[in-house]
Every structure is written in C-alpha cells, then in structure tokens.
Amino acid sequence: MQISPSVRAAMVPDENPMHPGFTSIYLVGPKGGQSLTIDSGEAFERYQWFLRGYLAAVEQTEISIATITHHHQDHSGNLKWANEMLGARIDITQGGRPLLKGKIPTEVNQLSDGDTIDLGSGVRVQVLHTPGHSVDSMSYYLEDEGVLFTGDTLLGSSTTTVRDLGPYRRSLERLAALPNIKVICPGHGAIVNDPRERLQMYINHRAQREQQVIKALEGGKQLTSWEIMLQVYPDLDPRLHRGADGNVRSHLTQLQEEGRIKGYAGVPRKPNKKKIERDIEHAKVEDKVLKQAKKIEKARSTASLRAQENPSALEWKQAPRFELA
C-alpha cells in the first residue's frame, strides 16, 4: 500500500484482539535505493512470507536497514531474521539491547532521540523518543512528506495500553506539536488520515479516563485496580481486561505521585518454586516438540521436491513405453 512517495505499508491481517485489524511493517526510501523497514512483525513465518513476497512482487530494492518502534515481540520478532536472510543492518533504541535479548545479532546500531536516518535522494527520517507505552518506544518522522510512524504509542483503530502515564502524556503532546503531520502510520490498525484530531482525541481520552478512575473511588471504598477497571470498562472484551487493568494502574500511579489519592501496599503471593520448575520443564518439552515438528515439516517439503526429479517407483512396476508408428 503506497502511503507517500517514499513510504509503503505491508499490512498483515492479525486476529489478536490486542492488535486490531493489522500488524504493519513499513518500508521507507526511494525505490531502487536504500530501503528502511520500521518494525518487522512477530517471529512467525506468515510475517516473513508477507514481507519477502511484498519485496519480490512490488519492491525494486532490498532492505538495507531494519529498525523498530519498541521491543515488544510483535514488532521486533524478525530482527535477527532480517539481518541473516535479508542482510539488513539492525537499528535499535539506545540502551535497548537488554530488552531485545535473543532477538538481535551481535552487531547493531543504536539510535538516540534527535538522530536522523538518511536514506538518500532527500529521504531523511527523524528519530523521536516517545516513551509511555513502553520505556523504549520510538516514533519516526518523515517531515518532508508529513508521515509519522508511531508504533503502539498511537494505534489506528483503538486506544493503546500505557505503562508509564506521565511520559506517555508528554509524548503525545510532543507529537501533536510536530509541524507537518499529514498521515500517521500506526503499529496496528488502519492508517490515520486525521492525525491532529486523533492525537488530540488520545490526549483527551487520557484526561477522561483519569476522571473516571477518580469517580470510581468517590464512594469511599478502598478498591483494587481490577475492581476500578471493571467499572471504567464495563463493556470491554474480556480478552482485553489485563491490558485495561494496566492502564488503570498507570493512572493510579500518577494520581498517587501527585498526592491526589492514597495507596496501600498489597501482599504478594510467595512464588511456588516447584510449580515454576515444572512449568519451565513443560515449556522445554513443548519447545522440543515444536522444533521436531518443524524439522518434519521441512523434511516432507524437501522430499516432495526431490520426488519431482525421478519417476514414481510406486506407480509403475514397468513404465509404459512409446515409439514412432
């Protein structure tokens, strides 16, 4: 999908309720020149096939740089694959290596707020640190073409989850102040063609949620974040409850830091070491089964291809013969 002269989107359908509509991989740069991917999808073959198929069918260049908006698996899962299979240089957030353990090659380039990725032919992508959804969240801005890439800081079809509310609100204000936004390319969901209205909606939405959290506490009872969440999100898909609870907790943390509410420490459960050990061993067994299944699948595919090279010994004891009449 063409977004602007230098931006294309590979929008992969996604059924996960946390990823409404699509999980998107963006390609930036002049066709025939240096190309950058923003996010690489989850470490599933369908994302790799989609990206490779798009490159083969549409692109006239190869990926030279692969970067991400943040470390979550659905955005960073294919970084090592992009390096090994496509030869791409991997760019990550400054200090983000510990968050990407096992997902990146040994050699990476680290980006900081204010950096610029120069792709040639006048295509220059600005790097913006926009924490809140995650500590390492980055946005990318192609000012000349008015394209802003937000990852999960702003989604295309819903609101997002927030880890740290104060920095998140400041990130939204920073993005809203950018001078030439024409379109927002989010990590999930539809392309946003009313960028300023959507950013302001997000800003207003956080203020509204704050008031709803305060109202839930006005009855005088001490409530857990989960109990508040059920009041604030009465009609929410239950599969999204944990994410919504995280949002409520981010509001409660900020309100407590501002001295507007009181918080009382909970009593954490003691970890069941034996259960944890059993779960780890069970996961190892499952990993072995999955690895073996992939080997079997690959062996079958190889055998099927090799079978095309020779006549079938099972079909004929003696194959028919022919000669000129």
N, C-alpha and C positions, 0 to 999 in steps of 0.2 A: 504494500500500500504506500503510495507516494504522499508524503506529508508536506514537503517543501522541496525546492530544487536540490538540496543536499541531504535530505532525510527520507528514509524509507522505514516502514514498520513491518516486522514479521509477527503477526498477532496469532498466537497459538491458543485454540479453544481450551478452556480449563473448567472443570466441573467442581473444583474445590470451592465451597461457599466463602472461604476467606479470600479467594481470588476471582471476584465476579467477572464473568464473561470471558476474559482473555488474560494470558500472561504474555507480555510483549517483549520482543527483542528488537532493538532499534539499530539501524545501520546509518552511519553518518559519514559523509565525504563525497567528493566528486566521483562519478562513475569512471572507471578506468584509472583512478588514482588511489591514494592511500585511504583505507576504509577503517572506521572505528565501530565496534559494537558496544552498545550500552545495555548491560545485563545479558545473561546467557541462558536463562531458563534453568529448570531443575535437571538433575542428572538422570533424566530418562531419555530413552532412545527417540521418543517422538519429538522432543525438542531438538535433538541433534539432527534427526532426519529432516525436520522442518527447515532448520537453518541451512543445512547443506543443500536441500532441494531448492530453497529460495536462491541461494548463491548460484547454483547451477542453471536455474531457469531464468533468472532475472538479472543478476549482477554481472558486471563485466570486469570485476576485480576480486581480489582476495582480501580477507580480513588481516590487517596488519597490527591492530591494537584491539584488545578486549578489556573493557572496564565494567564496573558495577556501581549501582546506586547504594547498595549496602550488603552486608554479609549473609543475610538470610538465604537458606538453601535454594529457594525458588528463583533467586536472582544470580547466585554465584555458583550453582552446581556444576556448570560446564566450563569453568575457567581452565582447569588443567587440560580438559579435552580440547579446548580451543587452542591452547598452546601446543599440544602434542600433535593434533590432527590437522590444524589449520596454520600452524606456525605463527600464531599471534603473540605479540608482546602483551603481558598482563599488567594492567594498571589497577592499583588498589588504593584505599584511603591510607594516608599517613598513619602509621601505628596500627593498622588493621590486620596485620599478619596473625596475631594470636586468635582473632575471631574467625580466621579462614584456615585453620589447621587442617591439613589433609586435602584441601581444595585447590591449592595453588602450586605452581612449580617453585623451585628453589630461587630462581631469579625473577624478581618482579620490580616494577616501577611504582613508587609511592607518590600519590597526589596530595597536595595541600590546598586549603581554601585560597582562592585567588590565582591558582595556576591556570594556564591556557594550554590546550592540546591543539597544535597547529597541524592540520591535515593537508595543507597545500591548497592552491587555487583560491586563496582567500577564505577558506573554511576554518574558522577558529572557534573552538568550544571552550567556554569558561567553566571552571570548576568552583562549585559553591558548597561549603559545608553547611548542611541543614539538619542538625540533629533533632531528635524528638521521637520519631517513630523508632529509631534505633540510635545508638550512640555514634555510629559511623555513617549515618545517612548523608549522601551527597546528591546534589542536583547538578544538572549540566545545562548550560545556556548558550544557544547559538543566536547571539543578539542580532546579527545582520538579517537573519531570516525569521526572527521572532519566535523561535522554538525553544521551549523549556521542558526538560526531562526531569520528572520529579520522583521516579521510583514509587515507593509507598508513602511518601510524605503527602501526596495528594493522589487519590485514585480517580478513575474515570466514571465509575458507576455507583459509588458509595463513599461513606466516610472511612477513615482508617483507624488502626489501633495506635495508641500512643504510649510510649514507655516513660518519657520524661516531659511533663506538660509545659513547664516554663520555657525550656529551649525550643519546644515544638511551636509554641505561640510566636516566639521571636523569629523562628524560621519562616513561618507563614507571612509575617509582616515584612520580612526581608524580600521574599519572593514577590509579594504584592507591589513592592516599590520598584521592581525592575522596569526599565524604560520602554521596552518594545516587545511585550509578550503578545503574540497573535494566536498561539496554539500551545496546549500542554500535552505532552506525551507521558502518560502515567505508567506505572509498573503493571497495573491490571485495569481492565475495563476499557471503555470507549475513549477515543481521542477527545480532548476537551477543546471545543471551539469558542467558548466564552470564558477565557482564562481569568480575567479580573473578577467577573461575577462569581466564578467558582471559588477562587481564593478567598473572597470576602465572605462567601457562604460558609467556608470552613472556619474562618475566624469567628463569625457569628455563632456557628454551631458549638464551638468550644465554650463560648460565653453562656449559651443556652444550657448546655449540659452542666456547667458549674451551678447555675441557679436551680436546676432540677435536683442535683445532689444535695444542695443546701436545704431545699424544700423537704426532701425525704427525711432529713434529720430534725425538722422543726417539731416533730411530735414529742420530742423529749426522750425518746428511747435511744439506747446505745445499739447501733446496727453494724453488722459486718458489711464489707464491700459487696459481698454477694447478695445480701438482702437489699441493699440500696440498688444494685444493678437490676434486680427483678422489678423494682418499682420504676426505675428510669427507663428500662427497655421492656415494657410489658408484652409486646407482640413480637419480640425478636426470635428468629430461627434458633432453636436450642443449640445447634451446632456452633453458634457464634457467641454463646454465653461466656466462655472463658476469655475471649478477646474483649468483650464488653466489660467484664469484671476488671480486666487490666486497665481499661480506660477510666473506670470509676476510681480505681486505686491511684491512678496518676493525678486525678482531681483532688482526692483526699490528701495526698502527699503535699500538693501545693497549698491547699487550704490550711493544713496543719502548720506548714512552714511559715505561713503568713499570720498565724495565731488566730485564725477565724473559727477553727474547730479544735476539739481536744481528741487525742488518740490514746488508746490504751493497748499496751503490748499484749499480743496473744501468747498462747503456749504451744510451741511447735511440737509435732509428733516426733518421737525418737525414731530414727531410721531403723528399719528391720534389716539388719545386715545379712541374715540368711536369705531373706526374700530377694534382696538386691543381688546377692551372689547367684541365686537361682535364675533370676531374670537375665543376668549377664550371660550365664551359660546357655540359657534358652536362645538368646539372641545370636550367640555364636553358632549354635546348631542351625538356626534358620539361615544365617549368612552362608554357611557351608552348603546347605540345600539349594539356596538361590544361585550360588556360584556354580554348583554342579549342573543345575538346570540350564544355565547359560551356556555351559560347555556342551551339553547335549544338543541344545538348540543350534549352536554353531556347527557341531559335527554333522547334524542332519542336513543343514543347509549346504555344507561342503560336499557331503555325499550325494545330495541331489544334483549339484552342479557337475560333479565328476561322472555321474550316471549318464549325462548328456554326451560324454565323449566316446562311449563304447556301446555296441548293440546289446540289447537285453538278453542275457543268458536264460532268464526265466520264461520269456515269451516263446522262444523257439528252441526246440531240440536240434532242428536243422532248418535254417532260414530258407525262405523261397529264393529261387534263382531265376534269372532272366537272360535272354539273348535275342538278337535281332531275328525277326521272322524271315 
